[in-house]
Amino acid sequence: MTDLLEMKGIRKQFSGTQVLFDVDFNLNRGELHALVGENGAGKSTLIKILAGIYQADAGQITFEGKAVKFKSPKDAIFAGISTIHQEFNLVDNLDVAANVFLGREKITAGLIRNKNIYEQTRGLLQRVDSNFDVKERVKNLGVAEKQLVEICKALSVNSRIVVMDEPTAVLSAKEINKFFEVIMGLKKEGLAIIYISHRLEELPHIADRVSILRDGKMVGELKTKEFAKDAITRMMIGRDLVEQFPSVAKTINETILRVDSLSCDKIIRNISFEVKKGEILGISGLVGSGRTELARAIIGINRISAGKIYLNNKHVIIDSPIKAKKLGIVMIPEERKSEGLILSLDIENNISLPYLDMMSYFLLVSNRKTAGNGNEIIHKLAIKPDRLNVKTRNLSGGNQQKVVIGKWIYKNHQVLIFDEPTRGVDVGAKAEIYKIISELAKSGAAIIMISSDLPEIIGMSDRVIVMRRGELAGELQRHELEEHAIMKLAF
């Protein structure tokens, strides 16, 4: 293999804060080079410099033997470097082919030649071993298919390097295996991949090398034969992670929430379960099995067509999240950026938003109370940076997630629903979030935790219910929790 890309001595600072310190990184043709590190370690900044979104303060980038400086994402794409972000950059109302060639449509005599882009898109899909309809609107595709559309976009501009940011975060185990096959095929063609992931257990199966960033510095590189999750974790966080899933003594008491024969049109059907005070109830199942839809029905977002909800043995009608909050039922959503945060607001205002009525005098918000609330949560959850006025859009994924959680733990609630609580979060921040959830259960809250991460479900749950195609497939007690048992029910 020959060197395709070399980034040398890359430095970057924002508002006087240094975020990258003389970082070196290189990539070979046909190689998958994983880039890992805690949230806030500098991964995104380094990649955004490569993609032309940011400009480095110092350092040099050499691509295919020539010194380059990309002043815009368009420059990077034109040179042959594409980035597939964790949040897909697709237009839902356009079809697959239109998304792949968006902005590069074939036009003859003022008319878009659709036949041409359809044929080319079919050829690109064949390269990734897929054949779904190129005329299908993207909004009707599954997550795995959208991922492949993004890859086809990169292939359509003859990219030599593709950056993949958390590509398997919302894929099922079966979809991940298929995705890995696609990646291996592209590597054989000579495509080079920079792979960013917090799922360290994936790396031995696909990566040729792993580079580890910590606090803006490149602290090490490992080759395939040297891979070990504990070794990578130690380099990422600078210490041994003694216990990922905390052992917290707690008492599981009476039932707080009971769901009886709940249905939502054709989405979920005849679901019954209960969760007790001090209990962590895991909800598992494949992506699309109805887990999130069930949670949204409980807090009044999805309309219930049949069944009842009981809180402390009393029948309650929940027709909105506001009503759910008044009853003490809240949800930490999966989509933190679109549903959990107002990214243009700072930490203080995001955390205080649900409680403005409690922090106001005669319709005037008390800045003293909102600041006190914000500082309390920042300290309790170790949010970094620990400043109230930082816009949440500028936080790392792990710290954004802590702010979302902080919104709902300021006041004691009876039932907290966590939907994919550690999606896109590094191993160190995961351990911190697990501790928060366990302490909430210890304090007497009933916890419902939805997760696609089987080790997480097994490590955190007292009991697990498994969903399949909108129905309850089964229930497993603590002593029965094993991956194969959960997957058997899920399939």
C-alpha positions as CSV (number, residue, x, y, z in Angstrom):
1,M,0.0,0.0,0.0
2,T,1.1,3.5,-0.7
3,D,0.4,6.6,1.3
4,L,-2.7,8.3,0.0
5,L,-3.2,11.0,2.6
6,E,-0.9,12.6,5.2
7,M,-2.0,15.2,7.8
8,K,1.0,16.5,9.6
9,G,1.3,19.0,12.6
10,I,-2.3,20.0,12.4
11,R,-3.3,22.7,14.9
12,K,-6.6,24.4,15.6
13,Q,-8.0,26.7,18.2
14,F,-11.4,28.3,18.8
15,S,-11.8,31.5,20.8
16,G,-8.3,31.1,22.3
17,T,-8.9,27.5,23.3
18,Q,-6.6,25.0,21.7
19,V,-8.5,21.9,20.4
20,L,-5.8,20.2,18.3
21,F,-2.1,20.0,19.1
22,D,0.3,19.1,16.3
23,V,-1.8,16.1,15.2
24,D,-0.4,13.6,12.7
25,F,-2.6,11.2,10.7
26,N,-2.1,9.2,7.5
27,L,-4.1,6.9,5.4
28,N,-3.2,4.3,2.7
29,R,-5.1,3.2,-0.4
30,G,-7.6,0.3,0.3
31,E,-7.2,0.8,4.1
32,L,-9.8,1.3,6.8
33,H,-8.1,3.5,9.4
34,A,-10.3,4.0,12.5
35,L,-10.2,7.2,14.5
36,V,-11.4,7.0,18.1
37,G,-11.5,9.1,21.2
38,E,-13.8,10.5,23.8
39,N,-16.4,13.1,22.9
40,G,-14.5,16.4,22.7
41,A,-11.1,14.7,21.9
42,G,-10.9,16.5,18.6
43,K,-12.0,13.9,16.1
44,S,-14.7,16.0,14.5
45,T,-12.4,19.0,14.3
46,L,-9.7,17.0,12.5
47,I,-12.2,15.6,10.0
48,K,-13.8,19.0,9.4
49,I,-10.4,20.4,8.5
50,L,-9.9,17.5,6.0
51,A,-13.4,18.2,4.6
52,G,-12.8,21.9,4.1
53,I,-15.3,23.0,6.8
54,Y,-12.6,24.4,9.0
55,Q,-9.1,25.8,8.1
56,A,-6.1,24.6,10.2
57,D,-4.1,27.2,12.0
58,A,-0.9,25.3,11.3
59,G,0.2,22.0,9.6
60,Q,0.0,20.5,6.2
61,I,-2.2,18.1,4.3
62,T,-0.7,16.0,1.5
63,F,-3.2,14.2,-0.8
64,E,-1.9,11.8,-3.5
65,G,1.6,13.3,-3.2
66,K,0.5,16.9,-3.5
67,A,0.1,19.6,-0.8
68,V,-3.5,20.7,-0.6
69,K,-5.6,23.2,1.3
70,F,-9.4,22.8,1.0
71,K,-11.2,26.1,1.5
72,S,-14.7,24.6,1.3
73,P,-16.4,21.2,1.4
74,K,-16.8,21.6,-2.4
75,D,-13.0,21.7,-2.8
76,A,-12.6,18.5,-0.8
77,I,-15.4,16.6,-2.7
78,F,-14.0,17.8,-6.0
79,A,-10.5,16.5,-5.0
80,G,-12.0,13.1,-4.1
81,I,-12.7,13.2,-0.3
82,S,-16.3,12.7,0.8
83,T,-17.8,12.6,4.3
84,I,-20.8,10.7,5.5
85,H,-22.1,12.3,8.6
86,Q,-24.0,10.6,11.4
87,E,-27.0,12.7,10.6
88,F,-27.7,11.9,6.9
89,N,-27.5,14.7,4.4
90,L,-30.5,13.6,2.3
91,V,-33.6,15.2,0.9
92,D,-36.5,13.0,2.0
93,N,-39.0,14.0,-0.6
94,L,-36.7,13.3,-3.5
95,D,-36.1,9.8,-4.9
96,V,-32.8,7.8,-4.5
97,A,-31.3,8.8,-7.8
98,A,-32.1,12.5,-7.4
99,N,-30.3,12.4,-4.0
100,V,-27.3,10.7,-5.4
101,F,-26.8,13.3,-8.2
102,L,-28.3,16.3,-6.4
103,G,-26.7,19.4,-7.9
104,R,-25.0,17.4,-10.6
105,E,-28.0,16.4,-12.7
106,K,-27.5,15.6,-16.4
107,I,-29.2,18.4,-18.3
108,T,-29.7,18.5,-22.1
109,A,-31.5,21.4,-23.8
110,G,-32.6,22.7,-20.4
111,L,-34.2,19.3,-19.4
112,I,-32.9,16.9,-16.7
113,R,-32.2,13.5,-18.2
114,N,-33.6,11.3,-15.5
115,K,-33.0,8.1,-17.4
116,N,-29.3,8.7,-17.3
117,I,-29.1,9.2,-13.5
118,Y,-31.4,6.2,-12.9
119,E,-29.1,4.0,-14.9
120,Q,-26.0,5.3,-13.1
121,T,-27.6,5.0,-9.7
122,R,-28.5,1.3,-10.4
123,G,-24.9,0.7,-11.3
124,L,-23.7,2.3,-8.0
125,L,-26.2,0.2,-6.0
126,Q,-24.8,-2.9,-7.6
127,R,-21.3,-1.9,-6.3
128,V,-22.7,-2.0,-2.8
129,D,-24.6,-5.2,-3.4
130,S,-28.1,-3.6,-3.2
131,N,-30.9,-3.3,-5.7
132,F,-33.7,-1.3,-4.1
133,D,-35.8,0.9,-6.3
134,V,-33.8,4.0,-7.5
135,K,-37.2,5.8,-8.0
136,E,-38.2,5.3,-4.3
137,R,-38.5,8.4,-2.2
138,V,-35.8,8.5,0.4
139,K,-38.4,9.1,3.2
140,N,-39.7,5.6,2.6
141,L,-36.3,3.9,3.0
142,G,-34.9,2.2,6.1
143,V,-31.9,3.5,8.0
144,A,-29.6,0.9,6.4
145,E,-30.8,1.8,2.9
146,K,-30.2,5.5,3.6
147,Q,-26.7,4.7,4.6
148,L,-26.1,3.0,1.3
149,V,-27.5,6.0,-0.6
150,E,-24.9,8.2,1.2
151,I,-22.2,5.8,0.1
152,C,-23.5,5.9,-3.5
153,K,-23.3,9.7,-3.4
154,A,-19.6,9.4,-2.5
155,L,-18.9,6.8,-5.2
156,S,-20.7,8.9,-7.8
157,V,-18.0,11.6,-7.5
158,N,-15.2,9.0,-7.7
159,S,-14.1,9.6,-4.1
160,R,-10.8,8.0,-3.2
161,I,-11.4,8.7,0.5
162,V,-14.7,8.3,2.4
163,V,-15.0,9.5,6.0
164,M,-17.7,7.5,7.9
165,D,-18.9,9.1,11.2
166,E,-20.7,6.6,13.5
167,P,-22.1,4.6,10.5
168,T,-23.5,1.7,12.5
169,A,-25.0,3.8,15.4
170,V,-28.7,3.0,14.5
171,L,-28.3,-0.3,12.5
172,S,-29.4,-3.7,13.7
173,A,-26.9,-6.6,14.1
174,K,-28.0,-8.1,10.8
175,E,-27.7,-4.7,9.0
176,I,-24.3,-4.1,10.5
177,N,-23.0,-7.5,9.1
178,K,-24.3,-6.5,5.7
179,F,-22.7,-3.1,6.0
180,F,-19.3,-4.6,6.9
181,E,-19.5,-6.8,3.7
182,V,-20.1,-3.6,1.7
183,I,-17.1,-1.9,3.3
184,M,-14.8,-4.9,2.6
185,G,-15.9,-4.9,-1.0
186,L,-15.1,-1.2,-1.4
187,K,-11.7,-1.7,0.2
188,K,-10.9,-4.3,-2.3
189,E,-11.6,-1.7,-5.0
190,G,-9.0,0.5,-3.5
191,L,-11.3,2.9,-1.6
192,A,-9.7,4.3,1.6
193,I,-12.0,4.8,4.6
194,I,-11.6,6.9,7.8
195,Y,-13.9,5.2,10.3
196,I,-15.1,7.1,13.4
197,S,-16.9,4.9,15.9
198,H,-17.6,4.6,19.7
199,R,-18.3,0.9,19.2
200,L,-14.9,-0.4,19.9
201,E,-15.9,-4.0,19.6
202,E,-16.4,-3.5,15.8
203,L,-12.8,-2.5,15.1
204,P,-11.1,-5.9,15.2
205,H,-13.5,-7.1,12.4
206,I,-12.9,-4.3,9.9
207,A,-10.1,-1.9,10.8
208,D,-6.5,-2.2,9.6
209,R,-5.3,0.5,12.1
210,V,-6.7,2.5,15.0
211,S,-5.5,6.0,15.9
212,I,-6.5,7.4,19.3
213,L,-7.0,11.1,20.1
214,R,-7.2,12.4,23.7
215,D,-7.6,16.0,24.6
216,G,-6.6,17.2,21.1
217,K,-3.4,15.1,20.9
218,M,-2.7,11.9,19.0
219,V,-1.7,9.6,21.9
220,G,-1.2,6.3,20.0
221,E,-1.7,4.0,17.1
222,L,-2.5,0.3,17.1
223,K,-2.4,-2.3,14.3
224,T,-4.9,-5.1,13.9
225,K,-2.9,-7.7,15.9
226,E,-2.6,-5.2,18.8
227,F,-6.4,-4.5,19.1
228,A,-7.8,-5.0,22.5
229,K,-10.9,-3.0,23.7
230,D,-9.3,-2.5,27.2
231,A,-6.1,-1.1,25.6
232,I,-8.0,1.3,23.3
233,T,-10.2,2.4,26.2
234,R,-7.1,3.1,28.4
235,M,-5.5,5.2,25.8
236,M,-8.8,7.1,25.1
237,I,-9.5,8.1,28.7
238,G,-6.0,8.0,30.2
239,R,-6.9,5.5,32.9
240,D,-8.3,2.0,33.4
241,L,-12.1,1.8,33.2
242,V,-12.7,-0.2,36.4
243,E,-16.4,-0.8,36.1
244,Q,-18.6,0.1,33.1
245,F,-21.9,-1.0,34.5
246,P,-22.2,0.2,38.1
247,S,-23.3,-2.1,40.8
248,V,-25.8,0.0,42.9
249,A,-27.7,-1.4,45.9
250,K,-31.4,-0.5,45.4
251,T,-34.8,-1.7,46.4
252,I,-37.5,-2.6,43.9
253,N,-40.9,-1.9,45.3
254,E,-44.4,-1.5,44.2
255,T,-45.5,-1.0,40.6
256,I,-45.5,2.7,39.5
257,L,-46.5,2.4,35.8
258,R,-48.7,-0.3,34.2
259,V,-49.5,-0.5,30.5
260,D,-52.6,-2.6,29.7
261,S,-53.2,-3.9,26.1
262,L,-51.9,-0.7,24.5
263,S,-52.3,-0.2,20.8
264,C,-51.5,2.7,18.4
265,D,-53.3,2.1,15.1
266,K,-51.1,-0.4,13.2
267,I,-47.8,0.7,14.8
268,I,-48.0,-1.2,18.1
269,R,-50.5,-3.8,19.1
270,N,-51.7,-5.1,22.4
271,I,-48.7,-4.3,24.5
272,S,-48.9,-4.9,28.3
273,F,-46.1,-4.5,30.9
274,E,-45.3,-2.8,34.2
275,V,-42.3,-1.1,35.7
276,K,-41.7,-0.8,39.5
277,K,-40.2,1.7,41.8
278,G,-36.4,1.4,41.7
279,E,-36.4,-0.9,38.7
280,I,-34.6,-0.5,35.3
281,L,-36.8,-2.2,32.7
282,G,-35.0,-2.7,29.4
283,I,-36.9,-2.7,26.1
284,S,-35.0,-4.5,23.3
285,G,-35.8,-5.4,19.7
286,L,-34.6,-4.6,16.2
287,V,-34.7,-1.1,14.8
288,G,-38.3,-0.6,13.6
289,S,-39.8,-3.0,16.1
290,G,-42.0,-0.3,17.7
291,R,-39.9,0.5,20.8
292,T,-39.7,4.3,20.3
293,E,-43.3,4.4,19.1
294,L,-44.4,2.7,22.4
295,A,-42.5,5.3,24.5
296,R,-44.0,8.1,22.5
297,A,-47.5,6.7,23.1
298,I,-46.9,6.6,26.9
299,I,-45.9,10.2,27.0
300,G,-48.8,11.4,24.8
301,I,-47.1,12.0,21.4
302,N,-48.6,9.0,19.5
303,R,-52.3,8.6,19.8
304,I,-53.5,5.5,21.7
305,S,-56.2,3.6,19.8
306,A,-56.8,1.0,22.5
307,G,-55.7,0.1,26.0
308,K,-55.0,1.9,29.2
309,I,-52.2,3.4,31.2
310,Y,-52.1,3.2,35.0
311,L,-49.9,5.3,37.3
312,N,-49.8,4.2,40.9
313,N,-52.8,2.0,40.2
314,K,-54.9,4.9,38.9
315,H,-56.1,5.1,35.3
316,V,-54.6,8.2,33.6
317,I,-55.2,9.7,30.2
318,I,-52.0,11.2,28.8
319,D,-52.7,13.2,25.6
320,S,-49.5,15.3,25.5
321,P,-46.0,15.4,26.9
322,I,-47.1,18.4,29.0
323,K,-49.7,16.2,30.7
324,A,-47.1,13.4,31.1
325,K,-44.6,15.8,32.7
326,K,-47.3,17.0,35.2
327,L,-47.8,13.4,36.2
328,G,-44.1,12.8,36.6
329,I,-43.4,10.9,33.4
330,V,-40.6,12.2,31.1
331,M,-38.6,11.0,28.1
332,I,-35.0,11.5,27.1
333,P,-35.4,11.1,23.3
334,E,-33.1,9.3,20.9
335,E,-32.7,12.3,18.6
336,R,-31.0,14.7,21.0
337,K,-30.2,17.4,18.4
338,S,-33.7,17.6,16.9
339,E,-35.9,16.6,19.8
340,G,-33.9,17.0,23.0
341,L,-32.1,20.4,22.6
342,I,-32.5,23.9,21.2
343,L,-29.0,24.1,19.7
344,S,-29.0,27.9,19.4
345,L,-29.5,28.2,23.2
346,D,-26.8,27.8,25.8
347,I,-26.5,25.1,28.5
348,E,-28.3,27.3,31.1
349,N,-31.4,27.9,29.0
350,N,-31.7,24.3,27.7
351,I,-31.5,22.9,31.2
352,S,-34.0,25.4,32.7
353,L,-36.5,25.4,29.8
354,P,-38.9,22.8,31.3
355,Y,-39.1,24.6,34.7
356,L,-39.5,28.3,33.7
357,D,-42.8,28.4,35.6
358,M,-41.0,27.4,38.8
359,M,-38.3,30.0,38.2
360,S,-40.4,33.0,37.5
361,Y,-41.9,35.8,39.6
362,F,-44.9,37.6,38.0
363,L,-43.9,36.3,34.5
364,L,-40.3,37.4,34.9
365,V,-37.7,34.6,34.8
366,S,-35.3,34.6,37.7
367,N,-31.7,34.6,36.3
368,R,-30.4,33.7,39.7
369,K,-32.6,30.5,39.8
370,T,-31.8,29.4,36.2
371,A,-28.1,29.9,36.8
372,G,-28.2,28.0,40.1
373,N,-30.1,25.2,38.4
374,G,-27.7,25.1,35.5
375,N,-24.6,25.1,37.7
376,E,-26.0,22.3,39.9
377,I,-26.6,20.1,36.8
378,I,-23.2,21.0,35.3
379,H,-21.4,19.9,38.5
380,K,-23.6,16.8,39.0
381,L,-23.1,15.5,35.5
382,A,-19.6,16.8,34.9
383,I,-20.6,18.6,31.7
384,K,-17.6,20.1,29.8
385,P,-17.0,22.9,29.3
386,D,-18.4,23.8,32.7
387,R,-19.8,27.2,31.6
388,L,-23.4,28.1,31.5
389,N,-23.1,30.4,28.4
390,V,-21.8,27.7,26.0
391,K,-24.1,27.1,23.1
392,T,-25.2,23.4,23.0
393,R,-24.4,23.2,19.3
394,N,-20.8,23.6,20.3
395,L,-20.7,20.7,22.7
396,S,-19.5,17.2,22.0
397,G,-22.1,14.5,21.6
398,G,-21.6,13.1,25.1
399,N,-21.9,16.5,26.7
400,Q,-25.0,17.3,24.6
401,Q,-26.5,14.0,25.9
402,K,-25.7,15.0,29.5
403,V,-27.5,18.3,29.0
404,V,-30.6,16.5,27.7
405,I,-30.5,14.2,30.7
406,G,-29.9,17.2,33.0
407,K,-33.1,18.8,31.9
408,W,-35.1,16.0,33.3
409,I,-33.3,15.1,36.5
410,Y,-33.4,18.6,38.0
411,K,-36.8,17.7,39.5
412,N,-37.7,14.3,40.8
413,H,-39.9,12.4,38.4
414,Q,-41.7,9.1,38.9
415,V,-40.9,7.5,35.5
416,L,-38.0,8.3,33.2
417,I,-37.8,6.8,29.7
418,F,-34.4,6.7,28.1
419,D,-34.4,6.1,24.4
420,E,-30.9,5.0,23.2
421,P,-29.2,7.0,26.1
422,T,-25.6,6.4,24.9
423,R,-26.0,6.5,21.1
424,G,-22.9,8.2,19.7
425,V,-21.3,8.6,23.1
426,D,-17.8,7.5,24.0
427,V,-16.9,4.8,26.5
428,G,-16.0,7.1,29.3
429,A,-19.2,9.2,29.0
430,K,-21.2,6.0,28.7
431,A,-20.0,4.9,32.1
432,E,-21.0,8.3,33.6
433,I,-24.5,8.0,32.0
434,Y,-24.9,4.5,33.4
435,K,-24.1,5.8,36.8
436,I,-26.7,8.5,36.5
437,I,-29.4,6.1,35.5
438,S,-28.5,3.7,38.3
439,E,-28.6,6.5,40.9
440,L,-32.0,7.6,39.6
441,A,-33.3,4.0,40.1
442,K,-31.7,3.9,43.6
443,S,-33.6,7.1,44.5
444,G,-36.9,5.4,43.7
445,A,-37.6,6.3,40.1
446,A,-38.9,3.8,37.7
447,I,-36.6,3.6,34.6
448,I,-37.5,2.4,31.1
449,M,-34.4,2.1,28.9
450,I,-34.7,1.4,25.2
451,S,-31.4,0.3,23.6
452,S,-30.1,-1.4,20.5
453,D,-26.8,-2.1,22.4
454,L,-27.2,-5.6,23.8
455,P,-24.3,-5.4,26.3
456,E,-25.9,-2.2,27.6
457,I,-29.3,-3.8,27.9
458,I,-27.9,-6.8,29.7
459,G,-25.5,-4.8,31.9
460,M,-28.1,-2.3,33.1
461,S,-31.5,-4.0,33.2
462,D,-33.3,-5.8,36.0
463,R,-35.7,-7.2,33.5
464,V,-36.1,-6.9,29.7
465,I,-39.1,-7.0,27.4
466,V,-38.4,-7.7,23.7
467,M,-40.5,-6.3,20.9
468,R,-41.0,-7.6,17.4
469,R,-43.0,-6.0,14.6
470,G,-45.0,-3.8,17.0
471,E,-45.9,-6.6,19.4
472,L,-44.4,-8.0,22.6
473,A,-42.3,-11.0,21.7
474,G,-41.4,-12.0,25.3
475,E,-39.9,-11.1,28.6
476,L,-36.6,-12.1,30.3
477,Q,-35.7,-11.9,33.9
478,R,-32.3,-10.8,35.1
479,H,-30.9,-14.3,35.4
480,E,-32.1,-15.1,31.8
481,L,-30.4,-12.1,30.1
482,E,-28.0,-13.3,27.4
483,E,-27.5,-12.0,23.9
484,H,-28.7,-15.1,22.1
485,A,-31.9,-15.2,24.2
486,I,-32.8,-11.6,23.4
487,M,-32.0,-12.1,19.7
488,K,-34.0,-15.2,19.5
489,L,-37.1,-13.3,20.6
490,A,-36.2,-10.2,18.5
491,F,-36.2,-12.4,15.3
